[in-house]
């Protein structure tokens, strides 16, 4: 279902809190079908992200890996616009 969500368990380095939050945001977007929620749904959207990030962090720690404070070190690549010669 969510093939684009990155794996956060790494053998050689800890995941960061920013990476955990980014993966949670990807999951909520996929499940809800919204990239950005409406103003009416924003609170529920952000609450779901926080809950999923907390559960994800607990899982990562439980399987013997670490999570450290910090930003997402691998932000998603932006789509590149292709131009075609005329």
N, C-alpha and C positions, 0 to 999 in steps of 0.2 A: 504494500500500500504506500509506504513512504520511502521509496528508494533514495530520495534526495537527502534524507536526514543523515548527517555524518556520524560515523562511529566515534564515540568519545573515549572508549577504553583503549589506551595505548600502552604498550609494554615499556617504552623508553621515556615517556613524559606524562606529567599530570594533565588532565583536562583543566580548563579554566572555567570559572563561573560564567564568563561571557559566552564560552562555547556551549555550556549546558543550557543557558538561557536561549541561545540562538537555535539549538536543536528543539527545545520546547516550543518556541515560536513557530518553527517549521511544522511541527506536529499539529499544533492548534490550527494553523492556517489550512493544513490538509484536511483535518477532520471537519472543521467548520465550513470550509469552502470559501472563506473570506481572506483576502490578503490583508485588508484593513477593515476592522469592524465599523459599523455605524456608531455614532455617538451614543445611541441607546444601548448598544451591545459592548461598548468599550470596556466597561468595568468587568463584565463576565469574561471577556476575552483575556484581559490582563490577569485576572484571578486564575484562570485555567493555566496560563503560561507559568505563573508562579508555582502552582501546585505540581505541575508536570516537571518543572525544573527541580523542585525539592525532591520529588520521588526519584528522578533520574540521578541526582547527586547521591542519594542514599544507596541506590543500586550500584553505582560506580564504586563507592567506598566499600560496600559489602562484598564485591567481587575482588577486592584487594588492590584496587587502583586508587589514585589520589585525585583530588580536585583542589585547585589553588585559586585564590582571588586573581582576577585579571580579565582583560578584554578577550574577545574572540580573536584568536591569532590567525584564523583562516576565514576571513569574511567571504561570502559567496561572490563569485565572479559576476560581473555585470554582463548582460547580453551585449554583444558588439554588433552595431548596425553594419550591415554589408552594403557596399555601394557597387553598383554594376555599371561598367562603362557603356555609354550609348553608342 
